[in-house]
Amino acid sequence: MAKEVKVVTKKTLADDIAAQQGLTKKAAAEIVNYVFEESAKTLKKGGVVDINGFGKFSVKKRAARTGINPRTKEKIKIKAAKVPAFKASKTLKDLVK
């Protein structure tokens, strides 16, 4: 029998917070949205979001490179870009093992 996998979304997170903390679902959703918005703003400015016991979000620079269009096999230039990165903490790694 397959093990059921739980999917966590912003809504389910807010619902769980509301139930555990005795808040309204609206108030809990505002808190969850605030956390994600502040994290996104920090990353956009080039900062780091470090959540103790979970991991560290940062922005890495990806250099420009040459790629290949899989349909036509022609070489194309791919521009340099900034991409979000995540490094799991040792605590999270040990928990997932």
Biotite code that builds the C-alpha atoms (Angstrom):
import biotite.structure as struc

atoms = struc.array([
    struc.Atom([0.000, 0.000, 0.000], chain_id="A", res_id=1, res_name="MET", atom_name="CA", element="C"),
    struc.Atom([1.390, 3.405, -0.969], chain_id="A", res_id=2, res_name="ALA", atom_name="CA", element="C"),
    struc.Atom([2.110, 5.934, 1.730], chain_id="A", res_id=3, res_name="LYS", atom_name="CA", element="C"),
    struc.Atom([-0.027, 9.082, 1.475], chain_id="A", res_id=4, res_name="GLU", atom_name="CA", element="C"),
    struc.Atom([2.077, 12.161, 0.811], chain_id="A", res_id=5, res_name="VAL", atom_name="CA", element="C"),
    struc.Atom([0.971, 15.447, 2.349], chain_id="A", res_id=6, res_name="LYS", atom_name="CA", element="C"),
    struc.Atom([1.239, 18.582, 0.248], chain_id="A", res_id=7, res_name="VAL", atom_name="CA", element="C"),
    struc.Atom([1.743, 21.825, 2.168], chain_id="A", res_id=8, res_name="VAL", atom_name="CA", element="C"),
    struc.Atom([0.369, 24.977, 0.567], chain_id="A", res_id=9, res_name="THR", atom_name="CA", element="C"),
    struc.Atom([0.024, 28.513, 1.883], chain_id="A", res_id=10, res_name="LYS", atom_name="CA", element="C"),
    struc.Atom([-3.658, 27.791, 2.578], chain_id="A", res_id=11, res_name="LYS", atom_name="CA", element="C"),
    struc.Atom([-3.038, 24.555, 4.497], chain_id="A", res_id=12, res_name="THR", atom_name="CA", element="C"),
    struc.Atom([-0.250, 26.254, 6.434], chain_id="A", res_id=13, res_name="LEU", atom_name="CA", element="C"),
    struc.Atom([-2.569, 29.120, 7.390], chain_id="A", res_id=14, res_name="ALA", atom_name="CA", element="C"),
    struc.Atom([-5.356, 26.691, 8.342], chain_id="A", res_id=15, res_name="ASP", atom_name="CA", element="C"),
    struc.Atom([-2.986, 24.732, 10.606], chain_id="A", res_id=16, res_name="ASP", atom_name="CA", element="C"),
    struc.Atom([-1.693, 27.921, 12.265], chain_id="A", res_id=17, res_name="ILE", atom_name="CA", element="C"),
    struc.Atom([-5.253, 29.148, 12.824], chain_id="A", res_id=18, res_name="ALA", atom_name="CA", element="C"),
    struc.Atom([-6.266, 25.857, 14.454], chain_id="A", res_id=19, res_name="ALA", atom_name="CA", element="C"),
    struc.Atom([-3.174, 25.565, 16.664], chain_id="A", res_id=20, res_name="GLN", atom_name="CA", element="C"),
    struc.Atom([-2.992, 29.205, 17.766], chain_id="A", res_id=21, res_name="GLN", atom_name="CA", element="C"),
    struc.Atom([-6.694, 30.007, 18.058], chain_id="A", res_id=22, res_name="GLY", atom_name="CA", element="C"),
    struc.Atom([-6.574, 32.640, 15.294], chain_id="A", res_id=23, res_name="LEU", atom_name="CA", element="C"),
    struc.Atom([-9.040, 33.320, 12.542], chain_id="A", res_id=24, res_name="THR", atom_name="CA", element="C"),
    struc.Atom([-8.152, 31.780, 9.182], chain_id="A", res_id=25, res_name="LYS", atom_name="CA", element="C"),
    struc.Atom([-7.919, 35.295, 7.732], chain_id="A", res_id=26, res_name="LYS", atom_name="CA", element="C"),
    struc.Atom([-5.411, 36.440, 10.390], chain_id="A", res_id=27, res_name="ALA", atom_name="CA", element="C"),
    struc.Atom([-3.329, 33.289, 9.952], chain_id="A", res_id=28, res_name="ALA", atom_name="CA", element="C"),
    struc.Atom([-3.350, 33.719, 6.145], chain_id="A", res_id=29, res_name="ALA", atom_name="CA", element="C"),
    struc.Atom([-2.116, 37.320, 6.573], chain_id="A", res_id=30, res_name="GLU", atom_name="CA", element="C"),
    struc.Atom([0.763, 36.085, 8.745], chain_id="A", res_id=31, res_name="ILE", atom_name="CA", element="C"),
    struc.Atom([1.748, 33.398, 6.228], chain_id="A", res_id=32, res_name="VAL", atom_name="CA", element="C"),
    struc.Atom([1.547, 35.887, 3.343], chain_id="A", res_id=33, res_name="ASN", atom_name="CA", element="C"),
    struc.Atom([3.641, 38.389, 5.296], chain_id="A", res_id=34, res_name="TYR", atom_name="CA", element="C"),
    struc.Atom([6.402, 35.820, 5.899], chain_id="A", res_id=35, res_name="VAL", atom_name="CA", element="C"),
    struc.Atom([6.579, 34.863, 2.217], chain_id="A", res_id=36, res_name="PHE", atom_name="CA", element="C"),
    struc.Atom([6.380, 38.475, 0.973], chain_id="A", res_id=37, res_name="GLU", atom_name="CA", element="C"),
    struc.Atom([9.164, 39.606, 3.300], chain_id="A", res_id=38, res_name="GLU", atom_name="CA", element="C"),
    struc.Atom([11.301, 36.641, 2.281], chain_id="A", res_id=39, res_name="SER", atom_name="CA", element="C"),
    struc.Atom([10.773, 37.433, -1.418], chain_id="A", res_id=40, res_name="ALA", atom_name="CA", element="C"),
    struc.Atom([11.603, 41.138, -0.870], chain_id="A", res_id=41, res_name="LYS", atom_name="CA", element="C"),
    struc.Atom([14.800, 40.208, 0.961], chain_id="A", res_id=42, res_name="THR", atom_name="CA", element="C"),
    struc.Atom([15.889, 37.849, -1.823], chain_id="A", res_id=43, res_name="LEU", atom_name="CA", element="C"),
    struc.Atom([15.031, 40.435, -4.484], chain_id="A", res_id=44, res_name="LYS", atom_name="CA", element="C"),
    struc.Atom([17.413, 42.868, -2.764], chain_id="A", res_id=45, res_name="LYS", atom_name="CA", element="C"),
    struc.Atom([20.156, 40.224, -2.776], chain_id="A", res_id=46, res_name="GLY", atom_name="CA", element="C"),
    struc.Atom([19.784, 39.310, 0.888], chain_id="A", res_id=47, res_name="GLY", atom_name="CA", element="C"),
    struc.Atom([19.639, 35.943, 2.597], chain_id="A", res_id=48, res_name="VAL", atom_name="CA", element="C"),
    struc.Atom([16.692, 34.330, 4.392], chain_id="A", res_id=49, res_name="VAL", atom_name="CA", element="C"),
    struc.Atom([18.042, 32.034, 7.100], chain_id="A", res_id=50, res_name="ASP", atom_name="CA", element="C"),
    struc.Atom([15.465, 29.940, 8.951], chain_id="A", res_id=51, res_name="ILE", atom_name="CA", element="C"),
    struc.Atom([17.124, 28.186, 11.865], chain_id="A", res_id=52, res_name="ASN", atom_name="CA", element="C"),
    struc.Atom([16.586, 24.425, 11.747], chain_id="A", res_id=53, res_name="GLY", atom_name="CA", element="C"),
    struc.Atom([15.160, 24.549, 8.203], chain_id="A", res_id=54, res_name="PHE", atom_name="CA", element="C"),
    struc.Atom([17.612, 26.100, 5.782], chain_id="A", res_id=55, res_name="GLY", atom_name="CA", element="C"),
    struc.Atom([18.965, 29.129, 4.007], chain_id="A", res_id=56, res_name="LYS", atom_name="CA", element="C"),
    struc.Atom([17.532, 30.810, 0.916], chain_id="A", res_id=57, res_name="PHE", atom_name="CA", element="C"),
    struc.Atom([19.861, 33.001, -1.138], chain_id="A", res_id=58, res_name="SER", atom_name="CA", element="C"),
    struc.Atom([20.349, 34.381, -4.634], chain_id="A", res_id=59, res_name="VAL", atom_name="CA", element="C"),
    struc.Atom([23.076, 32.951, -6.841], chain_id="A", res_id=60, res_name="LYS", atom_name="CA", element="C"),
    struc.Atom([24.420, 34.346, -10.091], chain_id="A", res_id=61, res_name="LYS", atom_name="CA", element="C"),
    struc.Atom([24.363, 32.026, -13.085], chain_id="A", res_id=62, res_name="ARG", atom_name="CA", element="C"),
    struc.Atom([26.944, 32.957, -15.716], chain_id="A", res_id=63, res_name="ALA", atom_name="CA", element="C"),
    struc.Atom([26.095, 33.452, -19.380], chain_id="A", res_id=64, res_name="ALA", atom_name="CA", element="C"),
    struc.Atom([26.620, 30.306, -21.402], chain_id="A", res_id=65, res_name="ARG", atom_name="CA", element="C"),
    struc.Atom([26.069, 28.665, -24.742], chain_id="A", res_id=66, res_name="THR", atom_name="CA", element="C"),
    struc.Atom([23.252, 26.147, -25.007], chain_id="A", res_id=67, res_name="GLY", atom_name="CA", element="C"),
    struc.Atom([21.710, 24.045, -27.744], chain_id="A", res_id=68, res_name="ILE", atom_name="CA", element="C"),
    struc.Atom([18.137, 24.319, -28.996], chain_id="A", res_id=69, res_name="ASN", atom_name="CA", element="C"),
    struc.Atom([16.907, 20.714, -28.729], chain_id="A", res_id=70, res_name="PRO", atom_name="CA", element="C"),
    struc.Atom([14.599, 21.042, -31.756], chain_id="A", res_id=71, res_name="ARG", atom_name="CA", element="C"),
    struc.Atom([16.970, 22.610, -34.247], chain_id="A", res_id=72, res_name="THR", atom_name="CA", element="C"),
    struc.Atom([20.296, 21.603, -32.638], chain_id="A", res_id=73, res_name="LYS", atom_name="CA", element="C"),
    struc.Atom([21.564, 25.144, -33.254], chain_id="A", res_id=74, res_name="GLU", atom_name="CA", element="C"),
    struc.Atom([23.722, 26.852, -30.646], chain_id="A", res_id=75, res_name="LYS", atom_name="CA", element="C"),
    struc.Atom([22.090, 29.673, -28.697], chain_id="A", res_id=76, res_name="ILE", atom_name="CA", element="C"),
    struc.Atom([23.419, 32.168, -26.179], chain_id="A", res_id=77, res_name="LYS", atom_name="CA", element="C"),
    struc.Atom([21.818, 32.046, -22.748], chain_id="A", res_id=78, res_name="ILE", atom_name="CA", element="C"),
    struc.Atom([22.064, 35.284, -20.765], chain_id="A", res_id=79, res_name="LYS", atom_name="CA", element="C"),
    struc.Atom([23.468, 35.509, -17.251], chain_id="A", res_id=80, res_name="ALA", atom_name="CA", element="C"),
    struc.Atom([20.758, 35.356, -14.591], chain_id="A", res_id=81, res_name="ALA", atom_name="CA", element="C"),
    struc.Atom([20.107, 35.534, -10.886], chain_id="A", res_id=82, res_name="LYS", atom_name="CA", element="C"),
    struc.Atom([18.386, 32.431, -9.511], chain_id="A", res_id=83, res_name="VAL", atom_name="CA", element="C"),
    struc.Atom([17.040, 31.552, -6.064], chain_id="A", res_id=84, res_name="PRO", atom_name="CA", element="C"),
    struc.Atom([18.918, 28.830, -4.201], chain_id="A", res_id=85, res_name="ALA", atom_name="CA", element="C"),
    struc.Atom([18.157, 26.771, -1.089], chain_id="A", res_id=86, res_name="PHE", atom_name="CA", element="C"),
    struc.Atom([20.562, 24.980, 1.231], chain_id="A", res_id=87, res_name="LYS", atom_name="CA", element="C"),
    struc.Atom([18.932, 22.684, 3.762], chain_id="A", res_id=88, res_name="ALA", atom_name="CA", element="C"),
    struc.Atom([20.135, 22.837, 7.367], chain_id="A", res_id=89, res_name="SER", atom_name="CA", element="C"),
    struc.Atom([21.742, 19.815, 9.007], chain_id="A", res_id=90, res_name="LYS", atom_name="CA", element="C"),
    struc.Atom([18.654, 19.497, 11.223], chain_id="A", res_id=91, res_name="THR", atom_name="CA", element="C"),
    struc.Atom([16.352, 19.214, 8.198], chain_id="A", res_id=92, res_name="LEU", atom_name="CA", element="C"),
    struc.Atom([18.699, 16.807, 6.416], chain_id="A", res_id=93, res_name="LYS", atom_name="CA", element="C"),
    struc.Atom([18.806, 14.542, 9.464], chain_id="A", res_id=94, res_name="ASP", atom_name="CA", element="C"),
    struc.Atom([15.017, 14.685, 9.834], chain_id="A", res_id=95, res_name="LEU", atom_name="CA", element="C"),
    struc.Atom([14.427, 13.648, 6.220], chain_id="A", res_id=96, res_name="VAL", atom_name="CA", element="C"),
    struc.Atom([16.868, 10.689, 6.303], chain_id="A", res_id=97, res_name="LYS", atom_name="CA", element="C"),
])
